[in-house]
C-alpha cells in the first residue's frame, strides 16, 4: 500500500493588550423630544482615572441636567468639547482609554520601605544635689501691710491693640465683583416667567386657613400612618387633595387657553405640579392622577419626586404636563406672597408659613395656628367668582378633612 505522510499544521494563539487599551469615543446621549441641546459641565479632566458608570460630565438643558457616565474603567484621553460648550444629541464628548487605569496601577513602582528611625537620644543625666537636712529659712514679715484698694477703684489695663496689615484691610473693605454665567435652567425659568407676565392677565386673591384641625389629625394619627405606610404624614397631601377636590368643582381653574387655535381646553384629569427648590433653580415635578389618589399615595409620590430632585435625577418626563401648581413658601418662613403662574397653566396656589394669630371664634378672641393662602389666576379665563369659590373650597377641605370624605 502507498505510504502517505500526514502533515499537521499547528497554530499558536496568545492574548493581546490591544482590546484592553482600546480608545473609545463617548457621544452625547439622546435628549427627550422637547429638548434639543444643552451645555456641558465637566466633572473630570484629561488624565483622570474613572471607574465604570462614574459621572464624567453633566449636560444642563432647559429643563433638567443629564449625567454622562463612563462606559468602562479607564483614563480620560481627551475632552472634545470645552467646558460650557453647547452640544446636541450624538455629539462626541470625550475619548476614553479602556483599562489604562489598571495598567498604570500595575506599572507603578512600589514605595520603598521606610527607613528605620534612629534610636532616640538618651536624656541627659540630671544632677542630683545632696538631700537637705534642715528647713529653709522663713522670709521676714513686712512691718506694714500693703494698702488695700476696693474693687471699683481697680482700673482694667488697656487691651493690646490688634495689628492689621494692609492686606487684611484690603480684603475686609473690598468692593470687588465677579460674574457667573447663568445656566440654561435659570435662563429658561427667567424666560418662562417673563412670558407668563406678558401673556396672562394675572390677578391674585387671598384667604386664611385655620390649621388647628389638620394639625390635630396629624398629631393623632402620624405614628399609625408611619407604621402602616412607611412614610410620614405631612401637610402637603392635605392641600394637594383639597386642590384636586376644588379643581373638580371649578373646571375653569383646571383649564387653559390655546392661543394658537383661540380655544379653551378643559382637562378631565388633575395633574398637580409641586414646586421644589434646588441649587440649580426651581423645578416643578408633576403628581399625575391626583383625583384617584389618597393621602398615602400623594405623600409617597411627593417623597419620591423630592428625592429625585435632591439627587439631580429628575427626567424631563417627570416635569412635563401639569394642570395646576402648588408652591409652598412656608418651608422658608414666608408669611405672605403672590405666586406667579407656571405657563401654560392658568392658576397657582401659594402656601405660606403657619403662625399663631388672634382670631375671632364664636364672638371670642382665640390664638389659632393660621396660614395665609394666595391664588394667582389668569383673568382672561377665570372670573373672580370662580377664583374665590375655588379658594374657599380649599379652605373648607383643609380646615375640616371630612368634607373630602363626604364630597361636599
Sine and cosine of phi, psi and omega as CSV:
sin_phi,cos_phi,sin_psi,cos_psi,sin_omega,cos_omega
0.00,0.00,0.41,-0.91,-0.02,-1.00
-0.96,0.27,0.70,-0.71,0.05,-1.00
-1.00,0.01,0.82,-0.58,-0.02,-1.00
-0.89,-0.45,0.74,-0.67,0.03,-1.00
-1.00,-0.07,0.73,-0.68,0.01,-1.00
-1.00,-0.08,0.72,-0.69,0.01,-1.00
-0.92,-0.38,0.82,-0.57,0.02,-1.00
-0.95,-0.31,0.75,-0.66,0.06,-1.00
-0.99,-0.17,0.85,-0.53,-0.03,-1.00
-0.95,-0.32,0.79,-0.62,0.04,-1.00
-0.92,-0.40,0.66,-0.75,0.00,-1.00
-0.94,-0.33,0.69,-0.72,0.01,-1.00
-0.90,-0.43,0.55,-0.83,0.09,-1.00
-0.57,-0.82,0.49,-0.87,-0.01,-1.00
-0.98,0.20,0.37,-0.93,-0.03,-1.00
-0.73,-0.69,0.42,-0.91,0.00,-1.00
-1.00,-0.05,0.23,0.97,-0.04,-1.00
-0.91,0.41,-0.73,0.69,-0.02,-1.00
-0.92,0.38,-0.56,0.83,-0.03,-1.00
-0.91,0.41,-0.60,0.80,-0.03,-1.00
-0.99,-0.15,0.44,0.90,-0.01,-1.00
-0.92,0.39,0.65,-0.76,0.04,-1.00
-0.98,-0.19,0.84,-0.54,-0.02,-1.00
-0.89,-0.46,0.48,-0.88,0.06,-1.00
-0.97,-0.25,0.81,-0.58,-0.01,-1.00
-0.99,-0.15,0.79,-0.62,-0.03,-1.00
-0.98,-0.18,0.25,-0.97,0.06,-1.00
-0.93,0.38,0.76,-0.65,0.02,-1.00
-0.92,0.39,0.32,-0.95,0.02,-1.00
-0.94,0.34,0.66,-0.75,0.02,-1.00
-1.00,0.00,0.14,-0.99,0.11,-0.99
-0.94,0.34,0.18,-0.98,-0.10,-0.99
-0.88,0.48,-0.60,0.80,-0.08,-1.00
-1.00,0.09,-0.01,1.00,-0.01,-1.00
-0.88,-0.47,0.76,-0.65,-0.05,-1.00
-0.92,-0.40,-0.44,0.90,-0.07,-1.00
-0.44,-0.90,0.17,-0.98,0.01,-1.00
-0.33,-0.94,0.16,-0.99,0.01,-1.00
-0.96,-0.29,0.65,-0.76,-0.07,-1.00
-1.00,0.00,0.71,-0.70,0.14,-0.99
-0.80,-0.60,0.92,-0.38,-0.13,-0.99
-0.98,0.17,0.69,-0.72,0.11,-0.99
-0.99,-0.16,-0.36,0.93,-0.03,-1.00
-0.83,-0.56,0.30,-0.95,0.02,-1.00
-0.85,-0.52,0.14,-0.99,0.02,-1.00
-0.90,0.44,0.74,-0.67,-0.02,-1.00
1.00,-0.09,-0.17,0.99,0.01,-1.00
-0.96,0.28,0.60,-0.80,0.06,-1.00
-1.00,0.00,0.72,-0.69,-0.01,-1.00
-0.79,-0.62,0.46,-0.89,0.10,-0.99
-0.98,-0.17,0.16,-0.99,0.01,-1.00
-0.91,0.42,0.70,-0.71,0.00,-1.00
0.94,0.34,0.17,0.99,0.09,-1.00
-0.98,0.21,0.67,-0.75,-0.07,-1.00
-0.94,0.33,0.81,-0.58,0.01,-1.00
-0.99,-0.14,-0.63,0.78,0.02,-1.00
-0.46,-0.89,0.20,-0.98,0.01,-1.00
-0.77,-0.64,0.74,-0.68,-0.01,-1.00
-0.96,-0.29,0.91,-0.42,-0.01,-1.00
-1.00,0.01,0.86,-0.51,0.05,-1.00
-0.95,-0.30,-0.09,-1.00,-0.01,-1.00
-0.91,0.41,-0.46,0.89,-0.13,-0.99
-0.90,-0.43,-0.49,0.87,-0.07,-1.00
-0.40,-0.92,0.02,-1.00,0.04,-1.00
-0.92,-0.40,0.70,-0.71,-0.02,-1.00
-0.94,-0.34,0.86,-0.52,0.02,-1.00
-1.00,0.06,0.67,-0.74,0.01,-1.00
-0.93,-0.37,0.95,-0.32,-0.01,-1.00
-1.00,0.04,0.26,-0.97,0.07,-1.00
-0.98,0.19,0.73,-0.69,-0.02,-1.00
-0.95,0.30,-0.31,0.95,-0.02,-1.00
-0.37,-0.93,0.18,-0.98,0.06,-1.00
-0.97,0.25,0.62,-0.79,0.00,-1.00
0.17,-0.99,-0.40,-0.92,-0.05,-1.00
-0.80,-0.60,0.67,-0.74,0.04,-1.00
-0.94,0.35,0.87,-0.50,-0.01,-1.00
-1.00,0.05,-0.67,0.74,-0.05,-1.00
-0.35,-0.94,0.55,-0.84,0.12,-0.99
-0.97,-0.23,0.87,-0.49,-0.12,-0.99
-1.00,0.02,-0.16,0.99,0.00,-1.00
-0.76,-0.65,0.72,-0.69,0.02,-1.00
-0.94,0.35,0.33,-0.94,0.03,-1.00
-0.90,0.43,0.80,-0.60,-0.08,-1.00
1.00,0.02,0.00,1.00,0.00,-1.00
-0.95,0.32,0.45,-0.89,-0.03,-1.00
-1.00,-0.06,0.73,-0.68,-0.03,-1.00
-0.74,-0.68,0.36,-0.93,0.12,-0.99
-0.88,-0.48,0.14,-0.99,0.01,-1.00
-0.87,0.50,0.78,-0.62,-0.01,-1.00
1.00,-0.03,-0.05,1.00,0.02,-1.00
-0.94,0.34,0.74,-0.67,0.05,-1.00
-0.88,0.47,0.73,-0.69,-0.07,-1.00
-0.96,-0.26,-0.82,0.57,-0.06,-1.00
-0.43,-0.90,0.27,-0.96,0.06,-1.00
-0.94,-0.34,0.68,-0.73,-0.06,-1.00
-0.82,-0.57,0.77,-0.64,0.11,-0.99
-1.00,-0.09,0.93,-0.36,-0.04,-1.00
-0.93,0.36,0.63,-0.78,0.12,-0.99
0.95,0.32,-0.01,1.00,-0.04,-1.00
-0.93,0.37,-0.43,0.90,-0.01,-1.00
-0.92,0.40,-0.67,0.74,-0.01,-1.00
-0.92,0.38,-0.62,0.79,0.00,-1.00
-0.91,0.41,-0.64,0.77,0.00,-1.00
-0.90,0.43,-0.66,0.75,-0.01,-1.00
-0.92,0.39,-0.52,0.86,0.01,-1.00
-0.96,0.27,-0.60,0.80,-0.03,-1.00
-0.99,0.16,-0.20,0.98,-0.05,-1.00
-0.92,0.40,0.72,-0.69,-0.01,-1.00
-0.92,0.39,0.58,-0.81,0.02,-1.00
-0.95,0.32,0.68,-0.73,0.01,-1.00
-0.91,0.42,0.66,-0.75,-0.01,-1.00
-0.92,0.40,0.52,-0.86,-0.01,-1.00
-0.91,0.41,0.67,-0.74,-0.02,-1.00
-0.90,0.44,0.63,-0.78,0.00,-1.00
-0.92,0.39,0.55,-0.84,0.01,-1.00
-0.92,0.40,0.73,-0.69,-0.02,-1.00
-0.94,0.34,0.61,-0.80,0.04,-1.00
-0.91,0.41,0.59,-0.81,0.01,-1.00
-0.88,0.47,0.61,-0.79,-0.03,-1.00
-0.91,0.42,0.64,-0.77,0.00,-1.00
-0.92,0.40,0.63,-0.77,-0.01,-1.00
-0.93,0.36,0.65,-0.76,0.00,-1.00
-0.90,0.43,0.59,-0.81,0.00,-1.00
-0.89,0.45,0.60,-0.80,-0.01,-1.00
-0.92,0.40,0.68,-0.73,0.02,-1.00
-1.00,0.02,0.67,-0.74,0.01,-1.00
-0.98,0.19,0.81,-0.58,-0.02,-1.00
-0.96,-0.27,0.85,-0.53,0.00,-1.00
-1.00,0.08,0.07,-1.00,0.03,-1.00
-0.93,0.36,0.50,-0.87,0.00,-1.00
-0.96,0.28,0.81,-0.58,-0.01,-1.00
-0.91,0.41,0.59,-0.81,-0.01,-1.00
-0.95,-0.30,-0.14,0.99,-0.01,-1.00
-0.74,-0.67,0.34,-0.94,0.01,-1.00
-0.94,0.33,0.54,-0.84,0.06,-1.00
-0.93,0.37,0.47,-0.88,-0.03,-1.00
-0.92,0.40,0.56,-0.83,0.00,-1.00
-0.99,0.12,0.76,-0.65,0.00,-1.00
-0.91,0.41,0.52,-0.85,-0.03,-1.00
-0.95,0.33,0.57,-0.82,0.02,-1.00
-1.00,0.10,0.76,-0.65,0.01,-1.00
-0.90,0.44,0.51,-0.86,-0.06,-1.00
-0.94,0.34,-0.50,0.86,-0.06,-1.00
-0.81,-0.58,0.76,-0.65,-0.01,-1.00
-0.94,0.34,0.42,-0.91,0.01,-1.00
-0.93,0.36,0.51,-0.86,0.00,-1.00
-0.93,0.36,0.80,-0.60,0.02,-1.00
-1.00,0.06,0.63,-0.77,0.02,-1.00
-0.88,-0.48,0.63,-0.77,0.09,-1.00
-0.91,0.42,0.37,-0.93,-0.04,-1.00
-0.89,0.46,-0.59,0.81,-0.03,-1.00
-0.91,0.42,-0.40,0.92,-0.03,-1.00
-0.99,0.13,-0.25,0.97,-0.02,-1.00
-0.98,0.18,0.86,-0.51,-0.01,-1.00
-1.00,-0.08,0.73,-0.68,0.01,-1.00
-0.92,0.39,0.56,-0.83,0.02,-1.00
-0.97,0.25,0.54,-0.84,-0.03,-1.00
-0.91,0.41,0.70,-0.72,0.00,-1.00
-0.95,0.32,0.58,-0.82,0.01,-1.00
-0.88,0.47,0.71,-0.71,-0.03,-1.00
-0.95,0.31,0.70,-0.71,0.00,-1.00
-0.99,0.15,0.77,-0.64,-0.03,-1.00
-1.00,0.01,0.83,-0.56,0.05,-1.00
-0.96,-0.29,0.73,-0.68,0.05,-1.00
-0.99,0.12,0.22,-0.97,0.01,-1.00
-0.90,0.43,-0.55,0.84,0.00,-1.00
-0.92,0.40,-0.66,0.75,0.00,-1.00
-0.89,0.46,-0.70,0.71,-0.02,-1.00
-0.92,0.40,-0.53,0.85,0.02,-1.00
-0.93,0.37,-0.61,0.79,0.00,-1.00
-0.94,0.34,-0.70,0.71,-0.06,-1.00
-0.94,0.35,-0.59,0.80,-0.01,-1.00
-0.99,-0.11,0.33,0.94,-0.09,-1.00
-0.94,0.35,0.64,-0.77,0.06,-1.00
-0.84,-0.54,0.56,0.83,-0.02,-1.00
-0.97,0.22,0.21,-0.98,0.04,-1.00
-0.58,-0.82,0.39,-0.92,0.03,-1.00
-0.63,-0.78,0.42,-0.91,-0.06,-1.00
-0.92,-0.40,0.64,-0.77,0.02,-1.00
-0.80,-0.60,0.76,-0.65,0.00,-1.00
-0.92,0.38,0.72,-0.69,0.04,-1.00
-0.94,0.34,0.72,-0.69,0.05,-1.00
-0.97,0.25,0.22,-0.97,-0.12,-0.99
-0.91,0.42,-0.57,0.82,0.00,-1.00
-0.91,0.41,-0.69,0.73,0.02,-1.00
-0.91,0.42,-0.63,0.78,0.05,-1.00
-0.89,0.46,-0.67,0.74,-0.01,-1.00
-0.92,0.39,-0.64,0.77,0.04,-1.00
-0.88,0.48,-0.72,0.69,0.01,-1.00
-0.88,0.48,-0.65,0.76,0.00,-1.00
-0.91,0.42,-0.70,0.72,-0.04,-1.00
-0.93,0.37,-0.63,0.77,0.00,-1.00
-0.91,0.41,-0.63,0.78,0.03,-1.00
-0.93,0.37,-0.58,0.81,0.07,-1.00
-0.89,0.46,-0.63,0.77,0.02,-1.00
-0.89,0.45,-0.65,0.76,0.03,-1.00
-0.91,0.42,-0.61,0.79,-0.05,-1.00
-0.98,0.20,-0.41,0.91,-0.11,-0.99
-0.99,-0.15,-0.75,0.67,-0.12,-0.99
-1.00,0.09,0.56,-0.83,0.16,-0.99
-1.00,-0.04,0.99,0.12,-0.17,-0.98
-0.99,0.17,0.70,-0.72,0.06,-1.00
-0.64,-0.76,0.55,-0.84,-0.07,-1.00
-0.83,-0.56,0.72,-0.69,0.11,-0.99
-0.87,-0.49,0.47,-0.88,-0.15,-0.99
-0.80,-0.59,0.36,-0.93,0.12,-0.99
-0.36,-0.93,0.09,-1.00,0.04,-1.00
-0.75,-0.66,0.53,-0.85,-0.09,-1.00
-0.83,-0.56,0.75,-0.66,0.10,-0.99
-0.99,0.14,0.91,-0.42,-0.10,-0.99
-1.00,-0.02,0.20,0.98,-0.09,-1.00
-0.88,0.48,-0.75,0.66,-0.08,-1.00
-0.93,0.38,-0.68,0.73,-0.02,-1.00
-0.94,0.35,-0.55,0.84,0.10,-1.00
-0.92,0.39,-0.66,0.76,0.03,-1.00
-0.91,0.42,-0.65,0.76,0.03,-1.00
-0.89,0.45,-0.68,0.74,0.01,-1.00
-0.91,0.41,-0.67,0.74,-0.01,-1.00
-0.91,0.41,-0.57,0.82,-0.06,-1.00
-0.98,0.22,-0.58,0.81,-0.16,-0.99
-0.91,-0.41,0.06,1.00,-0.11,-0.99
-0.90,0.43,-0.62,0.78,-0.02,-1.00
-0.93,0.38,-0.71,0.70,0.01,-1.00
-0.92,0.38,-0.59,0.81,0.04,-1.00
-0.89,0.45,-0.69,0.72,0.02,-1.00
-0.91,0.42,-0.63,0.78,-0.02,-1.00
-0.92,0.39,-0.62,0.78,-0.08,-1.00
-0.99,0.13,-0.68,0.73,-0.13,-0.99
-0.98,-0.22,-0.17,0.99,0.01,-1.00
0.93,0.36,0.44,0.90,-0.03,-1.00
-0.49,-0.87,0.52,-0.85,-0.05,-1.00
-0.98,0.20,0.51,-0.86,0.04,-1.00
-1.00,-0.03,0.87,-0.49,0.01,-1.00
-0.91,-0.41,-0.19,-0.98,0.00,-1.00
-1.00,-0.02,-0.38,0.92,-0.07,-1.00
-0.89,0.46,-0.61,0.79,-0.02,-1.00
-0.89,0.46,-0.60,0.80,0.02,-1.00
-0.91,0.41,-0.66,0.75,-0.01,-1.00
-0.95,0.30,-0.61,0.79,0.02,-1.00
-0.91,0.42,-0.69,0.73,0.01,-1.00
-0.93,0.36,-0.62,0.78,0.05,-1.00
-0.91,0.42,-0.61,0.79,0.04,-1.00
-0.91,0.41,-0.65,0.76,0.05,-1.00
-0.89,0.46,-0.64,0.77,0.04,-1.00
-0.90,0.45,-0.69,0.73,-0.01,-1.00
-0.95,0.32,-0.57,0.82,0.03,-1.00
-0.92,0.40,-0.57,0.82,0.05,-1.00
-0.93,0.37,-0.52,0.86,0.00,-1.00
-0.98,0.17,-0.52,0.85,-0.01,-1.00
-0.84,-0.54,0.99,0.14,-0.10,-1.00
-0.90,0.44,-0.34,0.94,0.01,-1.00
-0.91,0.41,-0.52,0.85,0.02,-1.00
-0.94,0.34,-0.45,0.89,-0.01,-1.00
-1.00,-0.01,0.00,1.00,-0.05,-1.00
-1.00,-0.08,0.05,-1.00,0.00,-1.00
-0.47,-0.88,0.49,-0.87,0.04,-1.00
-1.00,-0.02,0.79,-0.61,0.13,-0.99
-1.00,0.00,0.98,-0.22,-0.07,-1.00
-0.93,0.36,-0.34,0.94,-0.01,-1.00
-0.95,0.30,-0.73,0.68,-0.04,-1.00
-0.99,-0.17,-0.06,1.00,-0.04,-1.00
0.85,0.53,0.71,0.70,0.01,-1.00
-0.82,-0.57,0.38,-0.92,0.11,-0.99
-0.99,-0.16,0.82,-0.57,-0.01,-1.00
-0.98,-0.21,0.92,-0.39,0.04,-1.00
-1.00,-0.09,0.80,-0.61,0.01,-1.00
-1.00,-0.09,0.69,-0.72,0.06,-1.00
-1.00,-0.08,0.20,0.98,0.02,-1.00
-0.75,-0.66,0.25,-0.97,-0.02,-1.00
-0.81,-0.59,0.94,-0.34,0.11,-0.99
-0.89,-0.45,0.91,-0.41,-0.12,-0.99
-0.96,-0.27,0.81,-0.59,0.08,-1.00
-1.00,0.04,0.70,-0.71,0.01,-1.00
-0.92,-0.40,0.88,-0.48,-0.04,-1.00
-0.95,0.32,0.77,-0.64,0.00,-1.00
-0.79,-0.61,0.78,-0.63,0.01,-1.00
-1.00,0.02,0.78,-0.63,0.06,-1.00
-0.82,-0.58,0.27,-0.96,0.02,-1.00
-0.85,0.53,-0.44,0.90,-0.03,-1.00
-1.00,-0.04,-0.13,0.99,0.00,-1.00
0.60,-0.80,-0.07,-1.00,-0.04,-1.00
-1.00,0.03,0.80,-0.61,0.07,-1.00
-0.87,-0.50,0.44,-0.90,-0.07,-1.00
-0.76,-0.65,0.98,0.21,0.10,-1.00
-0.90,0.43,0.44,-0.90,-0.16,-0.99
-0.94,-0.33,0.73,-0.69,0.16,-0.99
-0.99,-0.11,0.91,-0.41,-0.14,-0.99
-0.99,-0.13,0.60,-0.80,0.04,-1.00
0.91,0.41,0.69,0.72,-0.07,-1.00
-0.90,0.43,-0.49,0.87,-0.06,-1.00
-0.89,0.45,-0.34,0.94,0.00,-1.00
-0.98,-0.22,0.04,1.00,-0.08,-1.00
-0.99,-0.11,0.41,-0.91,0.18,-0.98
-0.97,-0.25,-0.06,-1.00,-0.06,-1.00
-0.88,0.48,-0.66,0.75,-0.04,-1.00
-0.91,0.40,-0.67,0.75,0.03,-1.00
-0.88,0.47,-0.66,0.76,-0.01,-1.00
-0.92,0.40,-0.73,0.69,0.00,-1.00
-0.88,0.47,-0.65,0.76,-0.01,-1.00
-0.91,0.42,-0.68,0.73,0.00,-1.00
-0.92,0.39,-0.65,0.76,0.03,-1.00
-0.89,0.46,-0.68,0.73,0.01,-1.00
-0.90,0.43,-0.67,0.74,0.01,-1.00
-0.90,0.44,-0.70,0.71,0.00,-1.00
-0.93,0.37,-0.62,0.79,0.04,-1.00
-0.91,0.42,-0.62,0.79,0.04,-1.00
-0.91,0.41,-0.65,0.76,0.04,-1.00
-0.92,0.40,-0.58,0.81,0.02,-1.00
-0.92,0.38,-0.65,0.76,0.01,-1.00
-0.92,0.40,-0.56,0.83,0.01,-1.00
-1.00,0.04,0.05,1.00,-0.01,-1.00
0.87,0.50,0.65,0.76,-0.04,-1.00
-0.91,-0.41,0.20,0.98,0.01,-1.00
-0.94,0.35,0.75,-0.66,0.08,-1.00
-1.00,-0.05,0.26,-0.97,0.02,-1.00
-0.88,0.48,-0.57,0.82,-0.01,-1.00
-0.90,0.44,-0.46,0.89,0.01,-1.00
-0.95,0.32,-0.32,0.95,-0.07,-1.00
-0.90,-0.44,-0.05,1.00,0.02,-1.00
-0.97,0.24,0.55,-0.83,0.05,-1.00
0.99,0.10,-0.49,-0.87,-0.07,-1.00
0.99,-0.12,0.77,-0.64,-0.01,-1.00
-0.95,-0.30,-0.21,0.98,-0.05,-1.00
-0.33,-0.94,0.48,-0.88,-0.06,-1.00
-0.81,-0.59,0.60,-0.80,0.12,-0.99
-0.86,-0.51,0.80,-0.60,0.03,-1.00
-0.88,-0.47,0.82,-0.58,-0.06,-1.00
-0.95,-0.32,1.00,0.01,0.08,-1.00
-0.98,0.22,-0.13,0.99,-0.01,-1.00
-0.92,0.40,-0.39,0.92,0.02,-1.00
-0.92,0.40,-0.33,0.94,0.04,-1.00
-0.98,-0.21,0.08,1.00,0.02,-1.00
1.00,-0.01,0.25,0.97,-0.01,-1.00
-0.93,0.37,0.67,-0.74,0.02,-1.00
-0.98,-0.18,-0.51,0.86,-0.11,-0.99
-0.36,-0.93,0.59,-0.81,0.03,-1.00
-0.07,-1.00,0.24,-0.97,0.03,-1.00
-0.88,-0.47,0.95,-0.31,-0.01,-1.00
-0.95,0.31,0.32,-0.95,0.01,-1.00
-0.93,-0.36,0.62,-0.78,-0.12,-0.99
-0.90,0.44,0.63,-0.78,0.06,-1.00
-1.00,-0.08,0.99,-0.15,-0.07,-1.00
-0.91,0.42,0.52,-0.85,0.12,0.99
-1.00,-0.04,0.47,0.88,0.01,-1.00
-0.97,0.23,0.10,-0.99,-0.08,-1.00
-0.91,-0.42,-0.13,0.99,-0.03,-1.00
-0.35,-0.94,0.35,-0.94,0.04,-1.00
-0.54,-0.84,0.65,-0.76,0.03,-1.00
-0.98,-0.21,0.78,-0.63,0.04,-1.00
-0.95,-0.30,0.88,-0.47,0.10,-1.00
-1.00,-0.06,0.43,-0.90,-0.01,-1.00
-0.70,-0.71,-0.08,-1.00,-0.08,-1.00
-0.95,0.32,0.37,-0.93,0.04,-1.00
-0.99,-0.14,0.86,-0.51,-0.03,-1.00
-0.74,-0.67,0.60,-0.80,0.06,-1.00
-0.96,0.29,0.80,-0.60,0.00,-1.00
-0.64,-0.77,0.49,-0.87,0.08,-1.00
-0.97,0.25,0.78,-0.63,0.04,-1.00
-0.73,-0.68,0.38,-0.92,0.00,-1.00
-1.00,0.03,0.89,-0.45,0.01,-1.00
-0.84,-0.54,0.92,-0.39,0.02,-1.00
0.80,0.60,0.69,0.73,0.05,-1.00
0.98,0.17,0.09,1.00,0.01,-1.00
-0.83,-0.55,0.46,-0.89,0.03,-1.00
-1.00,-0.02,0.84,-0.55,0.02,-1.00
-0.77,-0.64,0.44,-0.90,0.06,-1.00
-1.00,-0.04,0.88,-0.48,-0.04,-1.00
-0.78,-0.62,0.50,-0.86,0.12,-0.99
-0.97,0.25,0.91,-0.41,-0.11,-0.99
-0.88,-0.47,0.51,-0.86,0.06,-1.00
-0.74,-0.67,0.75,-0.66,0.16,-0.99
-0.99,0.13,0.68,-0.74,0.09,-1.00
-0.82,-0.58,0.53,-0.85,-0.03,-1.00
-0.74,-0.67,0.65,-0.76,0.07,-1.00
-0.86,-0.51,0.92,-0.39,0.12,-0.99
-0.99,-0.13,0.77,-0.64,-0.10,-0.99
-0.67,-0.74,0.35,-0.94,0.03,-1.00
-1.00,0.09,0.94,-0.34,-0.09,-1.00
-0.95,0.32,-0.19,0.98,0.09,-1.00
-0.91,0.41,-0.50,0.87,-0.08,-1.00
-0.92,-0.38,-0.61,0.79,-0.13,-0.99
-0.95,-0.30,0.81,-0.58,0.06,-1.00
-1.00,0.10,0.23,-0.97,-0.02,-1.00
-0.88,0.47,-0.56,0.83,0.00,-1.00
-0.89,0.46,-0.72,0.69,0.02,-1.00
-0.90,0.43,-0.64,0.77,-0.03,-1.00
-0.91,0.41,-0.72,0.70,-0.02,-1.00
-0.92,0.39,-0.65,0.76,0.03,-1.00
-0.90,0.45,-0.65,0.76,0.03,-1.00
-0.87,0.49,-0.72,0.70,-0.04,-1.00
-0.93,0.36,-0.57,0.82,0.06,-1.00
-0.93,0.36,-0.53,0.85,0.08,-1.00
-0.89,0.45,-0.69,0.72,0.04,-1.00
-0.90,0.44,-0.67,0.74,0.01,-1.00
-0.86,0.51,-0.73,0.68,-0.04,-1.00
-0.93,0.36,-0.58,0.81,-0.02,-1.00
-0.95,0.31,-0.56,0.83,0.01,-1.00
-0.98,0.20,-0.64,0.77,-0.01,-1.00
-0.93,0.36,-0.50,0.86,0.02,-1.00
-0.64,-0.77,1.00,-0.04,-0.06,-1.00
-0.88,0.48,-0.21,0.98,0.05,-1.00
-0.91,0.42,-0.33,0.94,0.07,-1.00
-0.86,0.50,-0.60,0.80,0.02,-1.00
-0.92,0.38,-0.63,0.77,-0.01,-1.00
-0.93,0.37,-0.60,0.80,-0.04,-1.00
-1.00,0.01,-0.08,1.00,-0.01,-1.00
0.81,0.59,0.81,0.59,-0.02,-1.00
-0.99,-0.14,0.00,0.00,0.00,0.00
